[in-house]
Amino acid sequence: MNVPDAARRHFAGLDENTWLVSHSMGAPPLGARDALLRYHAQWADGGPEGAWPQWLAEADVDFYAGEFTRAGFRGGLNWYRNIDRSWELLAPYAGARVTVPALYVAGDLDPVVAFRGMDQLLPNLSKLVPALRRTIMLPGCGHWTQQERPEEVNAALIEFLHVLRPDL
C-alpha cells in the first residue's frame, strides 16, 4: 500500500484540525464535530468520548480548520512521508550525545512517552544528554505541553534559563 495514499484515506472525511486535539485530554466539546471527537477518543487511548481540550478555543479550531480546508494537510503529512529519508540523513549521528544544557518536559498522557523503547530511553536520557539539567513529566498533560500547560512550561523554561544565566 502506498503510504501517502493511506494517510490521505485516514484523514479523509475528518476535520482537518483533528491533529490539534488528537493527543490531549480536556473539557466537554464546544461544538458538534462528531468525526473529530471520534478520532480524538481513538487517539486519546481510551479517553472520554467527546472530550475537548480546555486549552483550545472554538475560534482557534475554526481558524485552523479554515486554513487546512484552504491549503490542505500536506505539510503535516510530508514529515511522515519523508521519515525514512530523515533516518537515512541522520544515520551519521546515531548515538551522538547532546552536549548543550537541556531541559526535558513532557506530558504523562502524551502517547509518545509510551512508544516502544521509551520506558528504557527516558530513565537513561542523561546518558545521551549528559548536560540534562532536569526532567519534568507533567501529570494529566497530553502531547501539546506548551498549549496545555503554558504557565508550568514557561516557569520551567525561565528557571532553566536563569540557572544558566543568573545575570539575566
C-alpha positions in Angstrom: 0.0 0.0 0.0 1.2 3.5 -0.9 1.8 5.3 2.4 0.7 8.8 1.2 -2.5 7.3 -0.1 -3.1 5.5 3.2 -2.5 8.8 5.0 -4.9 10.7 2.8 -7.6 7.9 3.3 -7.0 8.1 7.0 -7.7 11.8 7.1 -10.5 11.7 4.5 -13.8 12.8 6.0 -12.3 14.1 9.2 -12.0 17.8 10.1 -8.6 19.0 9.1 -8.0 20.3 12.6 -8.0 16.8 14.1 -4.3 16.9 14.9 -4.8 19.7 17.4 -6.8 17.6 19.8 -5.5 14.2 19.0 -3.2 13.8 21.9 -4.9 15.9 24.6 -7.5 15.5 27.2 -9.9 18.2 28.2 -13.4 19.5 28.8 -16.7 18.6 27.1 -17.0 19.5 23.4 -17.6 23.1 22.4 -19.3 22.2 19.1 -20.7 19.3 17.0 -17.6 17.8 15.3 -18.5 14.2 15.6 -15.8 12.9 13.3 -13.2 14.9 15.2 -14.4 13.7 18.5 -14.4 10.1 17.5 -10.9 10.5 16.2 -9.8 12.2 19.4 -11.2 9.4 21.5 -9.4 6.9 19.4 -6.0 8.6 19.7 -6.5 9.5 23.4 -6.1 5.8 24.2 -9.5 5.2 25.7 -10.0 8.9 26.7 -13.6 10.0 27.2 -15.6 10.1 24.1 -16.4 13.7 23.3 -13.6 15.2 25.4 -12.4 18.6 24.2 -9.2 20.1 25.3 -9.6 23.1 27.7 -6.7 24.9 26.1 -8.2 25.1 22.7 -10.9 27.7 22.0 -13.5 27.0 19.4 -12.4 30.2 17.5 -8.9 28.7 17.2 -10.4 25.4 15.9 -12.4 27.3 13.3 -9.3 29.2 12.2 -7.1 26.1 11.8 -10.0 24.2 10.1 -10.4 27.0 7.7 -6.6 27.1 6.9 -6.4 23.3 6.5 -9.5 23.5 4.2 -7.9 26.2 2.2 -4.3 24.8 2.0 -4.7 21.1 2.9 -2.8 19.0 5.4 0.1 18.3 3.1 2.7 19.9 5.3 1.8 17.8 8.3 1.8 14.6 6.3 5.0 15.4 4.5 7.0 14.9 7.7 5.8 11.3 7.9 6.1 10.8 4.1 9.8 11.7 4.5 10.6 9.8 7.7 12.7 7.1 6.0 14.8 9.7 4.3 15.2 11.6 7.6 16.5 8.4 9.2 19.0 8.0 6.4 20.2 11.5 6.6 20.6 11.4 10.4 22.3 8.0 10.4 25.8 9.5 10.9 24.6 11.0 14.2 23.2 7.7 15.7 24.4 7.5 19.3 25.7 11.1 19.3 25.4 12.9 22.6 23.6 16.2 23.1 26.2 18.2 25.0 24.5 21.5 25.4 22.5 22.2 28.6 19.0 20.7 28.2 15.6 20.5 29.8 13.1 17.7 29.1 9.4 18.5 29.5 6.6 16.1 28.5 3.1 15.2 29.5 2.4 11.9 31.1 -0.7 11.4 28.8 1.4 12.0 25.7 1.2 8.8 23.6 4.8 9.5 22.5 6.2 8.7 26.0 4.5 5.3 25.7 6.1 4.4 22.4 8.1 1.2 22.3 11.5 1.7 23.9 10.6 5.0 25.7 10.5 3.0 29.0 14.2 2.4 28.5 15.1 5.7 26.9 13.6 8.1 29.4 15.3 6.7 32.6 18.6 6.7 30.7 18.2 10.1 29.0 21.1 11.6 30.9 23.5 9.1 29.3 22.7 10.6 25.8 22.2 14.1 27.2 24.9 14.5 29.8 24.1 18.2 30.4 20.4 17.3 31.1 19.5 19.7 33.9 16.0 18.5 34.7 13.3 16.1 33.5 9.7 17.2 34.1 6.7 14.9 33.5 3.5 17.0 33.7 0.7 14.9 35.2 -2.5 14.9 33.2 -0.9 16.6 30.3 -1.1 15.4 26.7 1.1 15.9 23.6 0.7 19.7 23.3 2.5 20.7 26.5 3.1 24.4 25.7 -0.6 24.9 24.8 -2.0 22.7 27.6 0.2 24.0 30.4 1.7 27.3 29.4 2.3 28.6 32.9 4.2 25.5 34.0 6.2 25.2 30.8 7.1 28.9 30.9 8.1 28.7 34.6 10.3 25.6 33.9 12.0 27.4 30.9 12.6 30.6 32.9 14.1 28.6 35.8 16.2 26.6 33.4 17.5 29.8 31.7 18.0 31.6 35.0 20.2 28.8 36.2 22.3 29.0 33.1 22.4 32.8 33.1 21.7 34.1 36.6 22.8 37.6 35.5 19.7 37.9 33.2 
